[in-house]
Amino acid sequence: MSINTLPKWLIFSVASASFAALTAIFGKIGVSHINSNLATFIRTIVILIVSGLIITSRNEWQKISFESNSDMLFLVLSGITTGLSWLCYYRALQCGPASKVAPIDKLSVAITIALSILILKEQFSWSIILGGALIIAGSLVIAIF
């Protein structure tokens, strides 16, 4: 199987996980001598610039129109929760080892599974439930031992 035959979501998911791993390492080093909230602010500015450059290079700027006001509301809520997550993550990295902080942070996967079933009414299977349970178990083993 070549990379061209893999689903795009899988390729981007693996890239996301790889960048998230580097985020933990670079973040841990970066917050060693700076306030974690200021570090998050700097990171956010960099993300804004990089996102703008990507949108510009791909000529993806467009007029924003939403089907409903709730679309904008949920993007705003997503932005708020992302910011809060980053603030907590950088503070955790400042206080603890990246090798323990990152796996606990990845409990978000199990929480997302539960919320996608409860709120989004997504279908679940025993493999999804088992995988979520293993993520929880692995995170707890790393955090406790």
Backbone as a chain_set.jsonl record, in Angstrom:
{"seq": "MSINTLPKWLIFSVASASFAALTAIFGKIGVSHINSNLATFIRTIVILIVSGLIITSRNEWQKISFESNSDMLFLVLSGITTGLSWLCYYRALQCGPASKVAPIDKLSVAITIALSILILKEQFSWSIILGGALIIAGSLVIAIF", "coords": {"N": [[0.851, -1.173, 0.0], [0.677, 2.128, -0.925], [1.524, 5.507, 0.034], [-0.15, 7.164, -1.363], [-2.505, 5.779, -1.599], [-3.575, 5.69, 0.877], [-6.136, 6.782, 3.143], [-6.905, 10.277, 3.266], [-7.559, 11.374, 5.764], [-6.226, 9.691, 7.514], [-3.522, 10.094, 6.918], [-3.244, 12.839, 7.598], [-3.92, 12.632, 10.286], [-1.837, 11.09, 11.38], [0.262, 12.84, 10.851], [-0.577, 14.967, 12.463], [-0.398, 13.784, 15.029], [2.355, 13.377, 15.116], [3.351, 16.021, 14.962], [2.179, 16.941, 17.316], [3.595, 15.481, 19.202], [6.149, 16.599, 18.898], [5.439, 19.162, 19.688], [5.076, 18.848, 22.432], [7.71, 18.275, 23.272], [9.225, 20.52, 22.305], [7.733, 22.508, 23.568], [8.09, 21.926, 26.299], [10.808, 22.479, 26.59], [10.72, 25.173, 25.86], [9.187, 26.456, 27.864], [10.779, 26.492, 30.045], [12.075, 28.73, 31.075], [10.258, 30.811, 31.089], [7.101, 32.357, 31.708], [4.272, 30.241, 31.649], [1.786, 31.042, 30.595], [2.445, 33.293, 29.044], [4.096, 32.01, 27.243], [2.21, 30.431, 25.915], [0.752, 32.452, 24.674], [2.687, 33.502, 22.893], [3.072, 31.226, 21.318], [0.511, 31.078, 20.193], [0.425, 33.391, 18.6], [2.375, 32.696, 16.727], [1.11, 30.487, 15.542], [-1.084, 31.778, 14.388], [0.219, 33.389, 12.455], [1.501, 31.405, 10.862], [-0.746, 29.94, 9.984], [-2.051, 31.956, 8.503], [-0.122, 32.379, 6.488], [-0.179, 29.882, 5.195], [-2.853, 29.791, 4.272], [-2.746, 31.985, 2.558], [-0.725, 31.179, 0.712], [-1.988, 29.049, -0.491], [-4.063, 30.276, -1.645], [-6.587, 30.519, -0.34], [-8.203, 32.348, 0.906], [-11.38, 33.609, 1.641], [-14.727, 34.945, 1.505], [-16.397, 34.926, 4.528], [-19.125, 33.024, 5.334], [-21.831, 31.865, 7.138], [-24.022, 29.136, 7.6], [-25.734, 29.178, 9.713], [-26.16, 31.026, 12.801], [-25.263, 29.467, 14.84], [-23.138, 28.046, 13.827], [-20.96, 29.857, 13.851], [-20.941, 30.373, 16.594], [-20.167, 27.862, 17.639], [-17.612, 27.623, 16.549], [-16.359, 29.726, 17.873], [-16.637, 28.824, 20.529], [-15.07, 26.527, 20.283], [-12.6, 27.723, 19.823], [-12.217, 29.025, 22.277], [-12.116, 26.817, 24.055], [-9.908, 25.516, 22.988], [-7.878, 27.388, 23.511], [-7.964, 27.412, 26.356], [-7.252, 24.761, 26.809], [-4.62, 24.75, 25.781], [-3.385, 26.607, 27.51], [-3.562, 25.23, 29.952], [-2.112, 22.938, 29.253], [0.507, 23.899, 28.686], [1.141, 24.902, 31.195], [1.082, 22.542, 32.672], [3.224, 21.223, 31.418], [5.256, 22.872, 32.261], [5.319, 22.311, 34.938], [5.606, 19.535, 35.174], [6.959, 16.332, 33.981], [7.381, 15.899, 30.473], [6.992, 13.367, 29.457], [5.012, 12.317, 31.029], [3.012, 14.234, 31.097], [2.104, 14.531, 28.408], [0.871, 11.946, 27.733], [-1.294, 11.979, 29.577], [-2.644, 14.226, 28.678], [-3.52, 13.156, 26.304], [-5.681, 11.742, 27.063], [-7.761, 13.069, 26.151], [-8.558, 11.884, 23.829], [-10.073, 9.623, 24.596], [-12.068, 10.957, 25.989], [-13.156, 12.452, 23.907], [-14.196, 10.378, 22.338], [-16.27, 9.462, 24.026], [-17.848, 11.831, 24.206], [-18.468, 12.211, 21.5], [-20.166, 10.128, 21.029], [-22.225, 10.635, 22.874], [-23.031, 13.367, 22.395], [-22.8, 13.952, 19.601], [-24.027, 11.774, 18.603], [-22.724, 9.689, 17.339], [-22.011, 6.488, 15.96], [-20.97, 3.689, 17.856], [-18.581, 1.094, 18.379], [-17.491, -2.086, 19.621], [-14.762, -2.181, 19.31], [-14.057, 0.513, 19.323], [-14.821, 1.22, 21.915], [-13.16, -0.522, 23.397], [-10.625, 0.372, 22.528], [-10.67, 3.027, 23.51], [-10.799, 2.463, 26.254], [-8.322, 1.218, 26.594], [-6.621, 3.355, 26.044], [-7.2, 5.016, 28.222], [-6.365, 3.296, 30.291], [-3.615, 3.011, 29.652], [-2.724, 5.681, 29.889], [-3.177, 6.114, 32.611], [-1.46, 4.185, 33.749], [1.04, 5.199, 32.952], [0.988, 7.683, 34.265], [0.768, 7.037, 36.975], [2.73, 5.153, 37.641]], "CA": [[0.0, 0.0, 0.0], [1.474, 3.349, -1.005], [0.954, 6.648, 0.756], [-1.196, 7.748, -2.206], [-3.748, 5.027, -1.47], [-4.084, 5.832, 2.24], [-7.125, 7.858, 3.279], [-6.315, 11.56, 3.671], [-7.727, 11.594, 7.194], [-5.2, 8.925, 8.208], [-2.248, 10.795, 6.711], [-3.25, 14.05, 8.412], [-3.954, 12.232, 11.695], [-0.47, 10.702, 11.76], [1.032, 14.083, 10.875], [-1.005, 15.692, 13.655], [0.202, 13.121, 16.196], [3.799, 13.629, 15.077], [3.559, 17.411, 15.346], [1.812, 17.066, 18.73], [4.732, 14.959, 19.976], [7.179, 17.64, 18.871], [4.913, 20.269, 20.48], [5.376, 18.557, 23.839], [9.148, 18.391, 23.496], [9.61, 21.921, 22.125], [7.049, 23.278, 24.599], [8.756, 21.679, 27.583], [12.052, 23.257, 26.565], [10.386, 26.588, 25.74], [8.623, 27.04, 29.08], [11.694, 26.307, 31.174], [12.503, 30.007, 31.643], [9.26, 31.839, 30.776], [5.77, 32.077, 32.225], [3.562, 29.357, 30.721], [0.729, 31.781, 29.891], [3.111, 34.083, 28.013], [4.541, 31.044, 26.234], [1.023, 30.086, 25.126], [0.453, 33.629, 23.847], [3.673, 33.52, 21.805], [2.722, 30.093, 20.454], [-0.708, 31.42, 19.472], [0.803, 34.352, 17.555], [3.066, 31.931, 15.676], [0.081, 29.7, 14.85], [-1.839, 32.733, 13.572], [1.053, 33.759, 11.304], [1.679, 30.226, 9.999], [-2.043, 29.668, 9.343], [-2.248, 32.989, 7.487], [0.784, 32.108, 5.365], [-0.681, 28.702, 4.467], [-4.069, 30.204, 3.552], [-2.322, 32.863, 1.467], [0.01, 30.417, -0.304], [-2.936, 28.167, -1.182], [-5.122, 31.137, -2.165], [-7.817, 30.011, 0.26], [-8.986, 33.393, 1.565], [-12.718, 33.696, 1.071], [-15.72, 35.603, 2.34], [-16.939, 33.986, 5.511], [-20.573, 33.021, 5.478], [-22.257, 30.718, 7.922], [-25.405, 28.707, 7.368], [-26.516, 29.627, 10.868], [-25.359, 31.669, 13.844], [-24.667, 28.457, 15.71], [-21.832, 27.669, 13.258], [-19.983, 30.797, 14.403], [-20.896, 30.145, 18.042], [-19.385, 26.672, 17.949], [-16.208, 27.92, 16.251], [-15.882, 30.553, 18.984], [-16.483, 27.919, 21.679], [-13.905, 25.68, 20.002], [-11.423, 28.56, 20.05], [-12.063, 29.23, 23.727], [-11.668, 25.577, 24.692], [-8.534, 25.274, 22.534], [-7.017, 28.268, 24.295], [-7.892, 26.906, 27.727], [-6.47, 23.524, 26.76], [-3.205, 25.103, 25.606], [-2.903, 27.221, 28.745], [-3.384, 24.149, 30.929], [-1.059, 22.04, 28.768], [1.814, 24.516, 28.892], [1.378, 24.955, 32.654], [1.421, 21.168, 33.069], [4.59, 20.965, 30.956], [6.175, 23.638, 33.097], [5.348, 21.69, 36.266], [5.85, 18.093, 35.184], [7.713, 15.747, 32.864], [6.643, 15.761, 29.211], [6.667, 11.95, 29.268], [3.778, 12.026, 31.765], [1.994, 15.227, 30.744], [1.532, 14.253, 27.084], [-0.123, 10.855, 27.752], [-2.512, 12.4, 30.281], [-3.319, 15.11, 27.732], [-4.151, 12.342, 25.264], [-6.978, 11.25, 27.537], [-8.749, 13.782, 25.334], [-9.064, 10.938, 22.827], [-11.152, 8.853, 25.218], [-13.155, 11.893, 26.284], [-13.769, 12.76, 22.612], [-15.012, 9.219, 21.96], [-17.494, 9.492, 24.826], [-18.668, 12.976, 23.814], [-18.984, 12.032, 20.133], [-21.295, 9.193, 21.133], [-23.312, 11.282, 23.622], [-23.502, 14.642, 21.827], [-22.924, 13.88, 18.143], [-24.791, 10.549, 18.289], [-21.951, 8.818, 16.45], [-22.112, 5.073, 16.264], [-19.785, 3.131, 18.477], [-18.397, -0.342, 18.262], [-16.7, -2.612, 20.735], [-13.356, -1.822, 19.097], [-13.906, 1.899, 19.777], [-14.893, 1.189, 23.377], [-11.933, -1.163, 23.881], [-9.516, 1.286, 22.274], [-10.777, 4.114, 24.486], [-10.434, 1.926, 27.576], [-6.875, 1.004, 26.603], [-5.996, 4.679, 26.143], [-7.342, 5.41, 29.618], [-5.476, 2.432, 31.091], [-2.218, 3.372, 29.362], [-2.444, 6.995, 30.479], [-3.11, 5.966, 34.066], [-0.232, 3.453, 34.068], [2.162, 6.133, 32.804], [0.901, 8.743, 35.269], [0.865, 6.53, 38.342], [3.952, 4.362, 37.891]], "C": [[0.9, 1.241, 0.0], [0.777, 4.462, -0.233], [-0.18, 7.287, -0.042], [-2.53, 7.03, -2.074], [-4.324, 5.106, -0.058], [-5.131, 6.941, 2.286], [-6.458, 9.143, 3.788], [-6.417, 11.782, 5.174], [-6.646, 10.866, 7.975], [-3.836, 9.61, 8.097], [-2.182, 12.033, 7.595], [-3.287, 13.725, 9.906], [-2.571, 11.848, 12.195], [0.428, 11.944, 11.808], [0.696, 14.896, 12.122], [-0.376, 15.105, 14.91], [1.703, 13.389, 16.261], [4.115, 15.062, 15.494], [3.209, 17.632, 16.822], [2.939, 16.549, 19.626], [5.853, 15.99, 20.03], [6.739, 18.862, 19.679], [5.237, 20.062, 21.951], [6.853, 18.769, 24.145], [9.591, 19.846, 23.398], [8.984, 22.795, 23.214], [7.712, 23.131, 25.957], [10.056, 22.485, 27.667], [11.73, 24.753, 26.616], [9.848, 27.227, 27.002], [9.568, 26.94, 30.272], [12.114, 27.625, 31.821], [11.524, 31.145, 31.353], [7.92, 31.4, 31.358], [4.975, 31.269, 31.196], [2.446, 30.072, 29.963], [1.31, 32.649, 28.78], [3.602, 33.176, 26.885], [3.382, 30.639, 25.327], [0.649, 31.226, 24.193], [1.395, 33.699, 22.648], [3.358, 32.412, 20.803], [1.496, 30.427, 19.596], [-0.432, 32.414, 18.344], [1.48, 33.623, 16.391], [2.06, 31.113, 14.867], [-0.734, 30.594, 13.924], [-1.066, 33.095, 12.308], [1.194, 32.58, 10.337], [0.379, 29.893, 9.263], [-2.318, 30.671, 8.229], [-1.377, 32.771, 6.267], [0.306, 30.916, 4.535], [-1.918, 29.074, 3.658], [-3.705, 31.079, 2.357], [-1.635, 32.07, 0.36], [-0.902, 29.487, -1.103], [-4.112, 28.946, -1.772], [-6.505, 30.696, -1.652], [-8.602, 31.08, 1.034], [-10.346, 33.477, 0.871], [-13.623, 34.467, 2.028], [-16.31, 34.559, 3.269], [-18.446, 34.136, 5.539], [-20.962, 31.728, 6.183], [-23.712, 30.413, 7.622], [-26.305, 29.179, 8.501], [-25.576, 30.286, 11.868], [-24.685, 30.643, 14.741], [-23.322, 27.969, 15.151], [-20.738, 28.547, 13.848], [-19.835, 30.58, 15.907], [-19.999, 28.958, 18.378], [-17.912, 26.829, 17.575], [-15.593, 28.773, 17.362], [-15.671, 29.682, 20.221], [-15.279, 26.999, 21.499], [-12.613, 26.458, 20.232], [-11.155, 28.784, 21.53], [-11.533, 27.97, 24.387], [-10.257, 25.194, 24.244], [-7.563, 26.116, 23.353], [-6.859, 27.797, 25.728], [-7.075, 25.617, 27.803], [-4.98, 23.825, 26.662], [-2.623, 25.719, 26.867], [-2.639, 26.162, 29.817], [-2.233, 23.236, 30.536], [0.322, 22.631, 29.024], [2.144, 24.638, 30.369], [1.756, 23.564, 33.154], [2.841, 20.814, 32.638], [5.614, 21.69, 31.817], [6.362, 22.954, 34.455], [5.806, 20.236, 36.267], [6.611, 17.608, 33.978], [6.835, 15.559, 31.622], [6.197, 14.318, 28.993], [5.425, 11.529, 30.044], [2.649, 12.985, 31.377], [1.314, 14.855, 29.425], [0.541, 13.086, 27.094], [-1.413, 11.22, 28.492], [-3.327, 13.331, 29.383], [-4.071, 14.298, 26.681], [-5.372, 11.586, 25.776], [-8.102, 11.959, 26.794], [-9.33, 12.861, 24.26], [-10.243, 10.153, 23.398], [-12.346, 9.743, 25.538], [-13.892, 12.261, 24.998], [-14.658, 11.611, 22.148], [-16.336, 9.26, 22.713], [-18.412, 10.639, 24.395], [-19.231, 12.839, 22.404], [-20.17, 11.072, 20.117], [-22.491, 9.892, 21.788], [-23.894, 12.496, 22.898], [-23.755, 14.542, 20.326], [-23.712, 12.659, 17.671], [-24.066, 9.668, 17.276], [-22.101, 7.372, 16.906], [-20.833, 4.598, 16.932], [-19.767, 1.631, 18.274], [-17.576, -0.792, 19.455], [-15.222, -2.282, 20.554], [-13.092, -0.38, 19.537], [-13.915, 1.954, 21.301], [-13.618, 0.579, 23.959], [-10.73, -0.25, 23.692], [-9.505, 2.448, 23.256], [-10.367, 3.655, 25.881], [-8.932, 1.692, 27.676], [-6.102, 2.326, 26.698], [-6.045, 5.166, 27.589], [-6.376, 4.601, 30.489], [-4.013, 2.809, 30.893], [-1.837, 4.696, 29.983], [-2.301, 6.899, 31.994], [-1.85, 5.223, 34.488], [0.973, 4.391, 33.988], [2.158, 7.177, 33.907], [1.185, 8.242, 36.679], [2.204, 5.85, 38.624], [5.187, 4.988, 37.362]], "O": [[1.786, 1.369, 0.846], [-0.403, 4.364, 0.104], [-1.08, 7.891, 0.543], [-3.574, 7.597, -2.397], [-5.438, 4.64, 0.182], [-5.027, 7.926, 1.555], [-5.563, 9.098, 4.633], [-5.493, 12.307, 5.794], [-6.189, 11.369, 9.001], [-3.093, 9.691, 9.075], [-1.177, 12.259, 8.269], [-2.736, 14.477, 10.71], [-2.174, 12.229, 13.296], [1.258, 12.076, 12.707], [1.588, 15.451, 12.763], [0.124, 15.843, 15.76], [2.254, 13.603, 17.341], [5.032, 15.297, 16.281], [3.866, 18.42, 17.503], [3.204, 17.117, 20.685], [6.436, 16.225, 21.088], [7.574, 19.529, 20.289], [5.63, 21.003, 22.64], [7.202, 19.373, 25.159], [10.255, 20.356, 24.301], [9.627, 23.714, 23.722], [7.875, 24.113, 26.682], [10.355, 23.095, 28.693], [12.388, 25.509, 27.33], [10.028, 28.428, 27.202], [9.185, 27.273, 31.394], [12.474, 27.64, 32.998], [11.911, 32.313, 31.368], [7.648, 30.206, 31.481], [5.005, 31.58, 30.005], [2.183, 29.744, 28.806], [0.736, 32.735, 27.695], [3.53, 33.541, 25.711], [3.552, 30.517, 24.114], [0.271, 30.992, 23.045], [0.956, 33.928, 21.521], [3.375, 32.633, 19.592], [1.454, 30.095, 18.412], [-0.993, 32.29, 17.255], [1.196, 33.894, 15.224], [2.151, 31.054, 13.641], [-1.038, 30.206, 12.796], [-1.631, 33.106, 11.214], [1.024, 32.744, 9.129], [0.394, 29.601, 8.068], [-2.761, 30.296, 7.143], [-1.829, 32.953, 5.137], [0.382, 30.943, 3.307], [-2.023, 28.712, 2.486], [-4.279, 30.939, 1.278], [-1.936, 32.271, -0.817], [-0.617, 29.176, -2.26], [-5.04, 28.358, -2.328], [-7.449, 30.527, -2.423], [-9.558, 30.756, 1.738], [-10.429, 33.42, -0.356], [-13.314, 34.617, 3.21], [-16.673, 33.459, 2.851], [-18.975, 35.228, 5.74], [-20.476, 30.647, 5.853], [-24.525, 31.314, 7.416], [-27.466, 29.531, 8.293], [-24.357, 30.127, 11.794], [-23.645, 30.926, 15.336], [-22.461, 27.528, 15.913], [-19.707, 28.044, 14.295], [-18.722, 30.601, 16.432], [-19.172, 29.033, 19.287], [-17.049, 26.231, 18.217], [-14.442, 28.565, 17.744], [-14.642, 29.79, 20.887], [-14.553, 26.726, 22.455], [-11.646, 25.919, 20.769], [-10.01, 28.738, 21.981], [-10.604, 28.037, 25.191], [-9.494, 24.617, 25.019], [-6.546, 25.614, 23.832], [-5.75, 27.783, 26.261], [-6.305, 25.411, 28.742], [-4.172, 23.228, 27.374], [-1.5, 25.399, 27.256], [-1.616, 26.199, 30.501], [-1.462, 22.806, 31.394], [1.21, 21.94, 29.524], [3.303, 24.494, 30.759], [2.661, 23.429, 33.977], [3.581, 20.182, 33.391], [6.706, 21.178, 32.067], [7.441, 23.016, 35.044], [6.34, 19.759, 37.268], [6.881, 18.376, 33.054], [5.691, 15.115, 31.719], [5.141, 14.075, 28.408], [4.841, 10.487, 29.748], [1.481, 12.599, 31.335], [0.086, 14.863, 29.336], [-0.539, 13.213, 26.518], [-2.5, 10.816, 28.081], [-4.554, 13.236, 29.332], [-5.136, 14.708, 26.22], [-6.026, 10.872, 25.016], [-9.248, 11.511, 26.804], [-10.47, 13.045, 23.834], [-11.287, 10.035, 22.756], [-13.496, 9.334, 25.378], [-15.118, 12.37, 24.998], [-15.749, 11.839, 21.625], [-17.4, 9.112, 22.112], [-19.617, 10.443, 24.236], [-20.343, 13.294, 22.132], [-21.068, 11.198, 19.285], [-23.624, 9.764, 21.325], [-25.113, 12.636, 22.8], [-24.791, 14.988, 19.833], [-24.024, 12.529, 16.487], [-24.694, 8.989, 16.463], [-22.291, 7.09, 18.089], [-19.741, 5.061, 16.602], [-20.793, 0.995, 18.033], [-17.036, 0.025, 20.202], [-14.502, -2.12, 21.539], [-12.021, -0.083, 20.065], [-13.105, 2.657, 21.905], [-13.06, 1.115, 24.917], [-9.906, -0.113, 24.597], [-8.451, 2.815, 23.775], [-9.673, 4.373, 26.6], [-8.333, 1.939, 28.723], [-5.061, 2.401, 27.351], [-5.052, 5.666, 28.117], [-5.659, 5.16, 31.319], [-3.259, 2.914, 31.861], [-0.75, 4.831, 30.544], [-1.419, 7.521, 32.586], [-1.227, 5.59, 35.485], [1.832, 4.371, 34.869], [3.216, 7.523, 34.433], [1.782, 8.956, 37.484], [2.742, 5.964, 39.725], [6.274, 4.427, 37.506]]}, "num_chains": 1, "name": "protein.A"}
